[in-house]
Amino acid sequence: MTPRDRIASRRLYLVAGARGGGPGLEAFLDAALRGGVDVVQLRDKTLDDDGLVAAARTFRTAADAHGALFVLNDRPDLVAACAADGVHVGQDDMPAAEARRLAGDDVLLGLSTHSPEQLDAALAAGDADQLSVGPVWETPTKEGRPAAGLDYVRHAARVAGERPWFAIGGIDLDNVSEVIAAGASRVVVVRAIRDADDPRPAAAALRAALEEADVGAEP
């Protein structure tokens, strides 16, 4: 099964920097993945190419140990060097079709969307395997990006069909229930796990909320 096939079953997606590498990064990723994260993305704008490749080794090892997917942010040209399962690009990066050409046919391709118009266009184009929907709330990790709101999540729930999509932006344990109620079954988080005193229970609580929603939806 390729990474493109595996993304549909994923629920909790963590975006993280390299955190200086070394044992600290290893411990952080291990805790988050043990807690229930099943996709982890390396996003670190401070690193050069060699630094990204070096950090990617730790991400790859951690993902393999827990059966998770490892995604690289913004750099389809480094997917092979980083041994990543996929790459995620934004609206302001290269077109998704170009990212696909650089990354390869079997690589998971994610694309950020920030409005119903962008989501609809991405669905119609069909280049991306996975879409991010947000930011639901304003977040310092995307400074200057206005909140798209819960109505955008509701739109995605109506129109996305079988295409996997993740709500993103300011989501934490205090508000994840609102995102789920709006129709999301998958979420991307940064600070909710990164800034937690202990990443493992923070991830586990978010994962439990997502899985409890599944139980509540059963007839």
C-alpha positions as CSV (number, residue, x, y, z in Angstrom):
1,M,0.0,0.0,0.0
2,T,1.5,3.4,-1.0
3,P,1.5,6.5,1.2
4,R,-1.2,7.9,-1.1
5,D,-3.5,4.9,-0.1
6,R,-2.6,5.1,3.6
7,I,-3.6,8.7,4.2
8,A,-7.3,8.1,4.3
9,S,-7.0,6.1,7.5
10,R,-5.0,8.8,9.3
11,R,-6.5,11.0,12.0
12,L,-4.0,13.1,13.9
13,Y,-1.3,15.0,12.0
14,L,1.5,16.8,13.8
15,V,3.6,19.5,12.3
16,A,6.9,20.0,14.1
17,G,10.3,21.6,13.7
18,A,13.6,19.9,14.3
19,R,13.8,21.2,17.9
20,G,17.6,21.2,17.8
21,G,17.8,17.5,16.8
22,G,19.3,14.9,19.0
23,P,17.8,13.0,21.9
24,G,15.3,15.8,22.6
25,L,13.7,15.5,19.1
26,E,13.7,11.7,19.3
27,A,12.0,11.7,22.7
28,F,9.4,14.3,21.6
29,L,8.5,12.4,18.4
30,D,8.3,9.1,20.2
31,A,6.0,10.5,22.9
32,A,3.7,12.2,20.3
33,L,3.5,9.0,18.2
34,R,2.9,6.8,21.2
35,G,0.0,9.1,22.1
36,G,-1.7,8.6,18.7
37,V,-0.2,10.9,16.1
38,D,-0.2,9.0,12.8
39,V,1.2,11.6,10.4
40,V,4.2,13.8,11.3
41,Q,5.5,16.6,9.1
42,L,8.9,18.2,9.3
43,R,8.5,22.0,8.9
44,D,11.6,24.0,9.9
45,K,12.3,27.2,7.9
46,T,15.6,27.7,9.8
47,L,17.3,24.7,8.3
48,D,19.3,24.5,5.0
49,D,19.0,21.5,2.8
50,D,21.7,19.5,4.7
51,G,19.9,20.3,7.9
52,L,16.6,19.1,6.6
53,V,18.1,15.9,5.4
54,A,19.7,15.3,8.8
55,A,16.6,16.1,10.8
56,A,14.6,13.9,8.4
57,R,16.5,10.8,9.5
58,T,15.1,11.2,13.0
59,F,11.6,11.8,11.7
60,R,11.8,8.8,9.4
61,T,13.0,6.5,12.2
62,A,10.3,7.6,14.6
63,A,7.6,7.2,11.9
64,D,8.7,3.8,11.0
65,A,8.8,2.7,14.7
66,H,5.1,3.6,15.0
67,G,3.7,2.9,11.6
68,A,3.2,6.6,10.9
69,L,3.6,8.6,7.7
70,F,6.4,11.1,7.4
71,V,5.8,14.2,5.3
72,L,8.2,17.0,4.4
73,N,7.0,20.6,4.2
74,D,7.4,22.6,1.0
75,R,10.3,20.7,-0.6
76,P,9.2,18.2,-3.2
77,D,12.8,18.3,-4.5
78,L,14.1,16.8,-1.2
79,V,11.5,14.1,-0.7
80,A,13.8,11.3,-2.0
81,A,16.8,12.6,-0.1
82,C,14.7,12.8,3.1
83,A,13.1,9.4,2.5
84,A,9.7,11.1,3.1
85,D,6.4,9.5,2.3
86,G,5.1,12.7,1.1
87,V,5.3,16.5,0.8
88,H,2.9,19.3,1.7
89,V,2.8,22.6,-0.2
90,G,0.9,25.8,0.3
91,Q,-1.1,28.1,-1.9
92,D,1.9,30.4,-2.2
93,D,4.3,27.7,-3.1
94,M,4.7,26.0,-6.5
95,P,1.5,24.6,-8.1
96,A,0.4,21.2,-6.9
97,A,1.0,19.7,-10.4
98,E,4.6,20.9,-10.4
99,A,5.1,19.5,-6.9
100,R,3.8,16.1,-8.1
101,R,6.2,16.1,-11.0
102,L,9.1,16.8,-8.7
103,A,8.1,14.4,-5.9
104,G,7.0,11.4,-8.0
105,D,3.7,9.6,-8.7
106,D,3.7,7.4,-5.6
107,V,4.5,10.1,-3.1
108,L,1.7,11.5,-1.0
109,L,0.9,15.1,-1.9
110,G,-0.8,17.5,0.5
111,L,-2.1,21.0,-0.3
112,S,-3.3,23.8,2.0
113,T,-6.5,25.5,1.2
114,H,-7.9,28.6,2.9
115,S,-11.3,29.2,1.3
116,P,-14.2,27.4,-0.3
117,E,-13.0,28.6,-3.7
118,Q,-9.5,27.2,-3.1
119,L,-10.9,23.9,-1.9
120,D,-13.3,23.5,-4.8
121,A,-10.5,24.2,-7.2
122,A,-8.2,21.7,-5.6
123,L,-10.9,19.0,-5.7
124,A,-11.5,19.7,-9.3
125,A,-7.8,19.6,-10.3
126,G,-7.3,16.4,-8.5
127,D,-3.5,16.8,-8.1
128,A,-3.4,16.6,-4.3
129,D,-4.1,13.4,-2.4
130,Q,-4.8,15.2,0.9
131,L,-6.1,18.7,1.6
132,S,-5.8,20.9,4.7
133,V,-8.7,23.2,5.5
134,G,-8.1,26.3,7.6
135,P,-6.9,28.0,9.5
136,V,-10.1,27.4,11.5
137,W,-8.9,29.9,14.1
138,E,-6.1,32.5,13.8
139,T,-2.7,31.0,14.9
140,P,0.8,32.4,15.3
141,T,2.1,29.5,13.3
142,K,0.5,31.2,10.2
143,E,0.9,34.8,11.1
144,G,-1.2,37.2,9.1
145,R,-3.5,34.5,7.8
146,P,-7.1,35.3,8.8
147,A,-9.3,32.7,10.3
148,A,-11.4,30.7,7.8
149,G,-13.9,29.7,10.5
150,L,-16.0,26.7,11.2
151,D,-18.2,27.5,8.2
152,Y,-15.3,26.5,6.0
153,V,-15.0,23.2,7.8
154,R,-18.7,22.6,7.2
155,H,-18.2,23.4,3.5
156,A,-15.4,20.9,3.3
157,A,-17.5,18.2,5.0
158,R,-20.2,18.8,2.4
159,V,-18.1,18.8,-0.8
160,A,-14.9,16.8,-0.2
161,G,-16.5,13.4,-0.8
162,E,-13.9,10.7,-0.5
163,R,-10.9,13.0,-0.7
164,P,-9.1,13.0,2.7
165,W,-9.0,16.4,4.4
166,F,-7.7,17.7,7.7
167,A,-8.9,20.7,9.6
168,I,-6.1,22.9,10.8
169,G,-5.4,26.1,12.6
170,G,-5.6,26.8,16.3
171,I,-7.0,23.4,17.2
172,D,-6.5,22.1,20.7
173,L,-8.3,19.9,23.2
174,D,-10.5,22.8,24.3
175,N,-12.0,23.4,20.8
176,V,-11.5,20.1,18.9
177,S,-15.1,19.1,19.7
178,E,-16.3,22.2,17.8
179,V,-14.3,21.1,14.7
180,I,-15.6,17.6,14.9
181,A,-19.2,18.9,15.3
182,A,-18.6,20.9,12.1
183,G,-17.8,17.7,10.2
184,A,-14.1,17.1,10.5
185,S,-12.8,13.7,11.3
186,R,-9.1,14.5,10.9
187,V,-7.1,17.4,12.4
188,V,-3.6,18.9,12.1
189,V,-2.0,20.4,15.2
190,V,1.2,22.2,16.1
191,R,1.1,24.0,19.5
192,A,-1.4,21.6,21.1
193,I,1.3,18.9,21.2
194,R,4.5,20.9,20.7
195,D,3.9,23.1,23.7
196,A,2.4,20.5,26.0
197,D,4.3,19.6,29.2
198,D,4.0,16.0,28.1
199,P,3.4,15.3,24.4
200,R,2.1,11.8,24.9
201,P,-1.1,12.5,26.9
202,A,-1.7,15.6,24.9
203,A,-1.8,13.6,21.7
204,A,-3.8,10.8,23.4
205,A,-6.5,13.2,24.5
206,L,-6.9,14.6,21.0
207,R,-6.9,11.1,19.5
208,A,-9.5,10.0,22.0
209,A,-11.7,13.0,21.0
210,L,-11.6,12.0,17.4
211,E,-12.3,8.3,18.1
212,E,-15.1,9.1,20.5
213,A,-16.8,11.1,17.7
214,D,-16.7,7.9,15.6
215,V,-18.5,6.0,18.4
216,G,-21.1,8.7,18.7
217,A,-21.8,8.6,15.0
218,E,-22.6,4.9,15.0
219,P,-26.2,4.0,14.5
